[in-house]
Amino acid sequence: MPEGDTVWRACRRLDEVLAGRVLTRSEFRVPSLAATDLTGVGVRQVISRGKHQIFRFSNEVTLHTHFKMDGVWKICPRGRRWSGGPDFQIRAVLATDDHDIVGYRLPIVELVPTADEDTVVGHLGPDLLGPDWDLDEAVRRITAQPDRAIGEALLDQRNLAGIGTFYRAELLFLQGVHPRTPVSSAANLRRIVERGRQLLLANRSRAEQSTTGDLRRSGRAYVFERVGQPCRRCGTPIRTEEFGPPGQERRSYWCPRCQPSP
């Protein structure tokens, strides 16, 4: 699933090609918006909010989309072949004189009045890459459930917006914290949260996520998706498991030696 840095970068590129332009075509291939046409409407801006995409239009309407596991917005120069997948996976098309912007496999596509954006993203905690970033508020939200596992708390977008399974695994390794450690027992929680923000900031402007400094595919992570491979620090085989609220279990990775069980 794309995480906050990937979505930030995608929205920045979308804003570059859409902001200040007028739509020459709009098409929504979802039942609730099938009859909606934004042709002739101007685009004010495109921004990210955690893992969400927000398109604001001149008619005071906002398009809200989310990638979930494998959604994507593809930017195609006008006249070029669309390249994001088969046509049946297209959920939205926005076009200007210069570009076709095509949304593939988007599980969330909805329009709301811009004044009511909070109805779709107001539940989110402080955005790690946003202008609203507030370390104190993020820590306050996390510590409101002291018995909760830190690995669950970091993934809860109501606490802070932008961290997914990749950064959860890498962040906790770098801080030497087991993902099942209760929030109340996690040493220096403020440092953990701020380190997470630093990781996203470091990666938001490059296409390949890396916490090691190595951009080769085999060297980008310390523990994420390295089950059974030796820890880069101590050589102990990396372990994994799925845990979380029923129906929301997510895979976690850790080094048993560097991140001892609580």
Number of C-alpha atoms within 10 A of each C-alpha: 13 20 23 28 27 23 23 26 18 22 21 17 14 20 18 12 20 24 16 14 19 20 21 17 17 19 19 20 17 16 8 11 14 11 10 12 13 18 15 14 18 20 24 18 21 23 20 25 24 26 26 23 25 22 22 23 22 15 13 15 19 24 18 20 24 23 22 16 12 12 21 21 23 19 21 17 16 14 9 10 9 16 12 18 13 10 10 9 14 21 21 21 17 20 23 21 12 14 19 25 23 21 24 23 21 20 15 16 19 15 18 16 15 19 10 13 17 12 11 15 17 11 12 19 23 25 25 27 20 16 9 11 16 14 17 11 14 22 19 12 17 23 18 12 14 15 12 17 20 27 24 23 22 27 19 18 18 18 22 26 26 32 27 18 20 21 24 21 26 23 26 25 20 16 18 19 24 25 27 18 20 19 22 16 14 20 13 9 17 15 13 21 21 14 16 22 23 14 19 23 14 14 17 19 15 12 12 13 23 22 19 12 11 13 15 10 10 8 13 16 22 24 27 21 17 18 16 13 15 16 20 15 10 10 12 15 17 22 19 18 11 10 17 17 8 6 7 9 12 15 14 24 25 29 31 16 16 20 17 14 13 11
